[in-house]
Structure formats: structure tokens, C-alpha cells
Amino acid sequence: MSRDERMPQPKRVAPPKVSPVVIGGVRYEALHWGRSRELGQNGGYIAAFDPGTNRELWTLKVYDVTYDDKMEEDVQDVFIKKMKAEGDNLAITDEDGHHYLVDPKTRTVTPR
């Protein structure tokens, strides 16, 4: 066994850097570390901010992350990979390639 094979390997790469999106005067950001905020999962959340005050207005779960108790949790996290404005809505893609459309006015999510 080589030295490299004995060295611990990283469990996963860091979450993707996702640029904030502004729609209708509100800034939306991917919220990667939901568990640190007692939200139950890492990934799958967005947060809305007032860009003038930087005050968080609300958070929304876009999708569920299902954890298998027999596996390390951090390798199962599924983070938001991309966000973009699509009209008055927010188009979101996760690391698994699933697509969602968020209506910020109603805070509803439609899988695509």
C-alpha cells in the first residue's frame, strides 16, 4: 500500500460558489450550511436579503436532501450549484442536475 493510499482522502469538495441574484430589489443567495442554523440539512435553501440593509428577510427550502444513516452525512449533502433570474422567478440547479423554479412572491417551488 502506497503512502497516498493510507492518507485520509477528502470526503467531498467544497460547495460551489454561487453568485447572488437580485430580482425586484431583493438579493437572493444560496444558503449552503443549513445544519449550522438548525434547518435540518445542508444545501437546498435560499435566503432573501434587503440589499440596502443586508437584513435577512426570509429563508426557503427549495428541495429535500435525504440522508442514509449508513453513510457519512457530509458526502450526501446536495448543494445549489447555480441560480439565475428568469423573469420575476429564480431558476435553481442543484449538484445532481435537478432544476427548480422559485416564485419569490409566493415562495413556491416548482420542479422542472
Buried (B, 14 or more C-beta within 10 A) or exposed (E): EEEEEEEEEEEEEEBBEBEEBEBEEBBBBBBBBBBEEEBEBBBBBBBBBEEEEEEEEEBBBBBEBEBEEEEEBEEBBBBBBBBEBEEEBBBBBBBEEBEBBBEBEEEEBEEE
